[in-house]
Amino acid sequence: MSGKLSSPKWVIPKNLWREPLRLALLVTVILTVVACAVKTAPPLPPTLKYAEFVYPAPLSAAAREAMAVDRGWRFLQNDDLSNAEREFAAAIKSVPNSAAANTGQGDVWLARHEYMRALDYFEVALRGVPAYAPALVGKGLTLLSVNRDSEARVAFEAAMKADASLTNLSARIDVLKFREIQNVIAAARTAANAGRLDEARTTYQRAIAATPDSAVLYRELGIVERRSGNAAGALEQFNRAVMLDPADAISVAQMGELLEERGDFAGAETAFRNAHNVDPLAGYDRKADAAAARAREAALPAEYQALSSTPQITRGDLAALIGIRLDDVLRQASRTTEVITDTGGHWAASWIAEVAAAAVMPPFDNHTFQPRAPVRRVDLAEAVNALLRIVSRTRPALQARISSQPTIPDVSTSHLNYPAIAAAVSAGVLPLEGGRFDTERPVSGSDAIAALDRLRALTR
């Protein structure tokens, strides 16, 4: 088994050439013996054929095992698999439980892509020596070849634990971990998209357990919790995401929406402002403004809160709606000092004073405002016209628009309030309904709010 054979000495009887049959038989025997002679193992090539395999160093002191394993390894790395198999088989015959030889045979069958047979040999090797690194590496490579990534990673990790010098396995282990996490995340997203929220939650929790520093995973779990109706759980997950990644504008905005749903408009505004600072192009500033407006409204009197469902508003109600919803427009108006004698103690007294000073809803000649008087469409048109005059000062196109004289079937051009009605109709703030304006029709809270919102749109 040394690789060097002495030449056999053949004694050929004299005159054998005169006996052809005996001569032919002797030649056949000689050729057979030569063919069966042990082939000399080649040296290792400059570039190993199977560089990922780990040399299966024998653990016993048996010289015959060590020699056969070494020869088998050289044949293997020269891609001579048949001779490699023969040498490893000889080593197993010499030492039946040889972890090295069984690992070598596993490597041979792995090189042949006979994965199940390779696994059998690696398992035999590990049965005797569970922490035998060459077998663990071979097992990991085999499992990887049959797409059993998680088991392969476990085998590689065990190999590194058994032999710390196998540092080249670190990158492979990291790739496998990443691939596993990606598969788990994909499964979680699939479950979430399909509406299987309990499954999605469990799967995201598995992914987070493996990669607890991923803000994205906490964010996506928060979205699942929110869809499940678990607002508190969703807030917790979004908060964790932001703690890991303060630049996660989506999680910050999600927190803002949840706070807004809870009625915490101030907290929602802060969250949206923070999200806007991170991502100025996502429109979070508009959400912040809306939350701020709702915060202001939430602090307003109960009388104001009820206006949206009021069937007919009063002059005091309309003054409050204008003063609150169009306060910036009022600030652009010239101011006058008005004496009003009948608004003391009224819930909208401060806003009445504002609209009167801006000449949007001036008091009557007797210095009364009559805050409890009902508002008709014609009254709303007069207030809208005054607001349009303020807004159009810096908008020539709007000024030309409200100066037109449209035909209004039920309001003649000689009507005292025609200019105001015409301006409100031309601007689209108080459109005709069924071809009529209906000057005397009562104005509901929702009607007034819709009209003021249309006027607000003209200011943008």
C-alpha positions in Angstrom: 0.0 0.0 0.0 3.1 2.2 0.0 2.6 3.2 -3.7 6.0 1.6 -4.7 5.9 -2.0 -6.0 9.0 -4.2 -6.7 8.9 -5.8 -10.2 7.7 -9.4 -10.0 10.3 -12.0 -11.0 8.8 -14.4 -13.5 10.4 -17.8 -14.1 9.4 -18.9 -17.6 10.1 -22.6 -18.5 12.4 -23.2 -21.4 10.8 -24.1 -24.7 7.4 -22.6 -23.5 7.2 -20.8 -26.8 6.7 -24.2 -28.4 3.4 -24.7 -26.4 1.1 -21.8 -27.6 -1.8 -22.6 -25.2 0.4 -22.6 -22.1 2.1 -19.4 -23.3 -1.2 -17.6 -23.8 -2.4 -18.6 -20.4 0.7 -17.4 -18.8 0.5 -14.0 -20.6 -3.1 -13.6 -19.4 -2.1 -14.3 -15.8 0.7 -11.8 -16.0 -1.6 -9.1 -17.4 -4.2 -9.7 -14.7 -1.6 -9.4 -11.9 -0.3 -6.2 -13.4 -3.8 -4.8 -13.7 -4.6 -5.6 -10.1 -1.4 -4.0 -8.8 -2.0 -0.9 -6.6 -2.0 2.3 -8.7 0.5 4.9 -7.5 -1.4 7.9 -5.8 -0.7 11.2 -7.5 0.5 14.3 -5.7 -2.1 16.9 -4.7 -2.8 19.2 -7.6 -2.0 23.0 -7.3 -5.7 23.7 -7.2 -7.8 21.1 -5.3 -10.7 19.7 -7.3 -12.9 19.7 -4.2 -11.5 22.6 -2.2 -14.6 22.9 0.0 -14.0 19.4 1.5 -12.0 19.2 4.7 -9.1 16.7 4.9 -10.3 13.8 7.1 -7.4 13.4 9.4 -7.4 9.9 11.0 -8.0 9.8 14.8 -6.4 6.5 15.4 -2.7 5.5 15.4 -3.2 2.9 12.8 -0.6 3.4 10.0 -2.5 1.4 7.4 -5.6 3.6 8.0 -3.6 6.8 7.8 -1.8 5.7 4.6 -5.0 4.6 2.9 -6.9 7.8 3.9 -4.0 10.0 2.6 -3.9 8.1 -0.7 -7.7 8.3 -1.0 -7.6 12.0 -0.4 -5.0 12.5 -3.2 -7.0 10.5 -5.6 -10.2 12.4 -4.7 -8.6 15.9 -5.2 -7.3 14.7 -8.6 -10.9 13.7 -9.4 -10.1 10.0 -9.6 -13.1 8.9 -7.7 -12.9 5.2 -8.3 -9.4 4.9 -6.8 -10.4 7.2 -4.0 -13.3 5.0 -3.1 -11.0 1.9 -3.2 -8.5 3.5 -0.8 -11.1 4.7 1.6 -12.8 1.3 1.5 -9.4 -0.2 2.4 -9.1 2.1 5.3 -12.5 1.1 6.6 -11.5 -2.6 6.3 -8.5 -1.8 8.4 -10.4 0.3 11.0 -14.2 -0.4 10.5 -15.3 2.6 12.6 -12.9 5.0 11.1 -14.5 8.5 11.1 -11.8 9.6 8.7 -12.4 6.8 6.1 -16.2 7.0 6.3 -15.9 10.8 5.8 -13.7 10.2 2.8 -16.3 7.8 1.3 -19.0 10.4 2.0 -16.9 13.0 0.1 -16.5 10.6 -2.8 -20.3 10.1 -3.0 -20.9 13.8 -2.6 -18.5 14.4 -5.5 -20.6 12.0 -7.5 -23.8 13.9 -6.5 -25.1 10.8 -4.8 -26.3 12.8 -1.9 -28.2 10.2 0.1 -25.3 7.7 0.0 -23.0 10.6 1.0 -25.2 11.4 4.0 -25.2 7.8 5.1 -21.4 7.8 5.3 -21.2 11.1 7.1 -23.8 9.9 9.6 -21.7 6.8 10.3 -18.6 8.9 10.9 -20.5 11.2 13.2 -22.1 8.4 15.1 -18.7 7.4 16.4 -17.3 11.0 16.7 -20.2 13.6 16.9 -17.8 16.5 16.8 -15.7 15.4 13.8 -15.4 18.6 11.8 -14.6 17.1 8.4 -17.7 15.0 8.5 -19.8 17.9 9.7 -18.6 20.0 6.8 -19.3 17.2 4.4 -22.8 16.7 5.9 -23.4 20.5 5.6 -22.4 20.6 1.9 -24.6 17.6 1.2 -27.6 19.1 2.9 -27.0 22.3 1.1 -27.1 20.4 -2.2 -30.5 19.0 -1.5 -31.9 22.5 -0.4 -32.0 21.6 3.3 -30.5 25.0 4.2 -31.5 25.2 7.9 -30.0 21.7 8.6 -26.9 22.7 6.6 -26.4 25.8 8.7 -26.6 23.7 11.9 -24.0 21.3 10.6 -21.6 24.2 9.6 -22.1 25.9 13.0 -21.2 22.6 14.7 -18.1 22.2 12.5 -16.9 25.7 13.5 -17.5 24.9 17.1 -15.5 21.7 16.7 -12.7 23.4 14.8 -12.3 27.1 15.2 -9.9 27.3 12.3 -12.7 26.8 9.8 -13.3 30.5 9.6 -14.2 30.3 6.0 -17.6 28.8 7.1 -18.6 32.1 8.8 -19.6 33.8 5.5 -21.5 30.7 4.4 -23.4 30.5 7.7 -24.3 34.2 7.5 -25.6 33.8 4.0 -27.7 30.8 5.1 -29.1 32.7 8.1 -30.0 35.6 5.8 -31.7 33.3 3.3 -33.6 31.6 6.1 -34.8 35.0 7.4 -35.7 36.1 3.9 -37.8 33.0 3.5 -39.5 33.5 6.9 -40.2 37.2 6.0 -41.6 36.2 2.6 -43.9 33.7 4.3 -45.1 36.3 6.8 -45.8 38.8 4.0 -47.7 36.2 2.0 -49.8 35.3 5.1 -50.5 39.0 5.8 -51.5 39.7 2.2 -53.8 36.7 2.3 -55.4 38.0 5.4 -54.1 35.2 7.6 -53.1 37.6 10.3 -52.6 35.2 13.2 -50.2 33.2 11.0 -48.5 36.4 9.9 -48.0 37.5 13.5 -46.5 34.2 14.5 -44.2 34.2 11.5 -43.0 37.7 12.1 -42.3 36.9 15.7 -40.1 34.0 14.5 -38.2 36.4 12.2 -37.8 38.9 15.0 -36.4 36.2 17.3 -33.7 35.5 14.7 -33.0 39.1 13.9 -34.1 41.3 16.8 -32.4 44.4 15.5 -34.5 44.8 12.3 -36.7 47.9 12.5 -38.5 46.7 9.3 -39.8 43.6 11.0 -41.2 45.5 13.9 -42.9 47.9 11.5 -44.5 45.1 9.5 -45.6 43.3 12.7 -47.1 46.6 13.8 -49.1 46.8 10.6 -50.4 43.3 11.2 -51.4 44.2 14.7 -53.2 47.3 13.5 -55.1 45.3 10.9 -56.0 42.9 13.7 -57.5 45.7 15.7 -54.8 45.6 18.3 -54.0 49.3 18.5 -52.0 49.0 21.7 -49.9 46.2 20.3 -49.4 48.0 17.0 -48.2 51.2 18.8 -45.7 49.0 20.8 -44.2 47.5 17.6 -44.0 50.9 15.8 -42.3 52.4 18.8 -39.7 49.6 18.8 -39.1 50.1 15.1 -38.5 53.8 15.7 -36.2 53.1 18.6 -34.1 51.0 16.3 -34.3 53.4 13.4 -35.3 57.0 14.2 -35.4 57.6 10.4 -38.3 55.1 9.9 -40.8 57.7 8.8 -43.5 55.1 8.0 -43.5 53.8 11.5 -43.6 57.3 12.9 -46.6 58.2 10.7 -48.3 55.0 11.6 -48.0 56.0 15.3 -49.5 59.4 14.3 -52.5 57.7 12.7 -53.1 55.5 15.7 -52.8 58.5 18.1 -55.3 60.4 15.9 -57.7 57.5 16.1 -57.4 57.6 19.9 -58.3 61.3 19.9 -54.8 62.3 20.9 -54.5 64.9 18.2 -51.6 66.8 19.8 -49.6 63.6 20.0 -50.6 62.8 16.4 -49.5 66.2 15.2 -46.1 65.7 16.8 -45.7 62.3 15.2 -46.6 63.6 11.8 -44.2 66.6 12.2 -41.4 64.1 13.1 -42.3 62.0 10.0 -42.2 65.1 7.8 -38.7 66.0 9.1 -37.5 62.6 8.0 -39.3 62.4 4.7 -40.4 66.0 3.6 -41.9 64.7 0.3 -44.4 62.2 1.7 -47.1 64.8 2.6 -46.9 64.2 6.4 -46.9 68.0 6.9 -50.5 68.0 5.6 -51.5 65.3 8.0 -49.8 67.3 10.8 -51.8 70.4 9.9 -55.0 68.3 9.8 -54.2 66.8 13.2 -53.5 70.3 14.6 -56.9 71.5 13.3 -58.6 68.6 14.9 -56.8 69.3 18.1 -58.1 72.8 18.0 -61.6 71.6 17.2 -61.5 69.1 20.0 -60.8 72.0 22.4 -63.8 74.0 21.1 -67.1 74.2 22.9 -69.7 71.4 22.6 -72.0 73.8 20.7 -69.4 74.0 17.9 -68.9 70.2 17.8 -72.6 69.8 17.2 -72.8 72.2 14.2 -72.1 69.6 11.6 -75.4 67.9 12.4 -77.5 71.0 13.1 -80.4 71.3 10.6 -80.4 75.1 10.6 -77.6 77.2 12.0 -77.9 80.7 13.5 -75.8 83.9 12.9 -73.8 83.1 15.9 -73.1 79.6 14.6 -72.0 80.9 11.2 -69.7 83.5 12.9 -68.0 80.7 14.8 -67.6 78.5 11.7 -66.0 81.4 9.8 -63.9 82.5 12.8 -62.5 79.0 13.3 -62.2 77.6 9.8 -61.1 80.7 8.0 -59.2 82.6 10.7 -56.3 83.2 8.4 -58.6 84.9 5.9 -60.0 87.1 8.6 -56.5 88.2 9.6 -56.0 89.6 6.1 -59.0 91.9 6.4 -59.0 95.5 7.3 -60.2 95.9 10.9 -62.9 98.2 12.2 -64.2 98.7 15.7 -67.8 97.6 16.1 -70.1 98.1 19.1 -72.3 95.0 19.6 -74.8 95.0 22.4 -76.4 91.5 22.4 -73.6 88.9 22.4 -72.6 89.0 26.0 -72.5 85.4 27.4 -73.0 83.8 24.0 -70.7 80.8 23.4 -69.5 82.3 20.1 -69.0 85.9 21.3 -65.3 86.0 20.5 -65.8 84.8 16.9 -68.7 87.2 16.5 -66.4 90.0 17.4 -63.8 88.8 14.8 -66.2 88.5 11.8 -67.8 91.9 12.7 -64.4 93.6 12.9 -63.5 92.2 9.5 -66.8 93.4 8.0 -67.6 89.8 7.0 -70.8 89.8 9.2 -71.3 93.3 10.4 -73.8 94.1 13.1 -77.1 95.8 12.3 -77.7 99.5 12.5 -79.0 99.2 16.0 -75.7 97.6 17.1 -77.2 94.2 17.6 -75.8 91.1 16.0 -78.8 88.9 16.7 -76.7 85.8 17.2 -79.7 83.5 17.5 -81.4 84.6 14.2 -81.6 81.8 11.6 -79.3 81.9 8.6 -80.8 81.7 5.1 -79.0 81.0 1.8 -79.0 84.7 1.1 -77.4 85.5 4.4 -74.7 82.9 3.8 -74.1 84.5 0.3 -73.5 87.9 1.9 -70.8 86.5 4.2 -69.2 84.4 1.4 -69.1 87.5 -0.8 -67.3 89.5 1.9 -64.7 86.7 2.3 -64.2 86.4 -1.4 -63.4 90.1 -1.6 -60.7 89.6 1.0 -59.2 86.6 -0.8 -59.4 88.0 -4.3 -57.2 91.1 -3.4 -54.1 89.0 -4.2 -55.7 86.8 -6.8 -56.7 88.7 -10.0 -58.2 85.7 -11.7 -60.5 85.1 -8.8 -61.4 88.8 -8.8 -62.4 88.7 -12.4 -64.4 85.5 -11.8 -66.5 86.9 -9.0 -67.1 90.1 -11.0 -69.2 88.3 -13.6 -73.0 88.5 -13.7 -74.4 85.0 -14.2 -78.0 84.4 -14.9 -79.8 83.1 -11.9 -83.3 82.1 -12.7 -84.8 82.9 -9.3 -82.7 86.0 -8.5 -83.0 89.0 -10.8 -80.1 91.4 -11.4 -82.1 94.1 -9.6 -82.4 92.0 -6.4 -80.8 93.8 -3.5 -78.5 90.8 -2.8 -77.8 89.9 -6.4 -74.1 91.0 -6.3 -73.3 88.8 -3.3 -75.3 85.8 -4.7 -73.6 86.2 -8.1 -70.1 86.3 -6.6 -70.8 83.2 -4.5 -72.3 81.3 -7.5 -69.5 82.4 -9.9 -66.8 81.3 -7.5 -68.5 77.9 -7.1 -68.9 78.3 -3.3 -72.7 78.3 -3.4 -73.7 76.5 -6.6 -77.2 76.5 -8.0 -79.3 73.5 -7.2 -81.9 72.4 -9.7 -81.2 75.7 -11.5 -82.3 77.7 -8.5 -80.5 79.6 -5.7 -83.4 79.5 -3.1 -82.6 82.7 -1.2 -84.9 81.9 1.7 -83.9 78.2 2.2 -82.5 77.5 5.7 -78.8 76.7 5.9 -77.8 73.5 7.8 -74.5 73.1 9.5 -73.2 70.7 6.9 -74.2 73.1 4.1 -72.2 75.9 5.7 -69.2 73.7 6.4 -69.2 72.5 2.8 -69.4 76.1 1.4 -66.6 77.3 3.7 -64.4 74.3 2.7 -65.0 75.2 -1.0 -63.9 78.8 -0.3 -60.9 77.5 1.6 -59.9 75.6 -1.5 -59.8 78.8 -3.5 -57.1 80.2 -1.1 -54.6 77.4 -1.9 
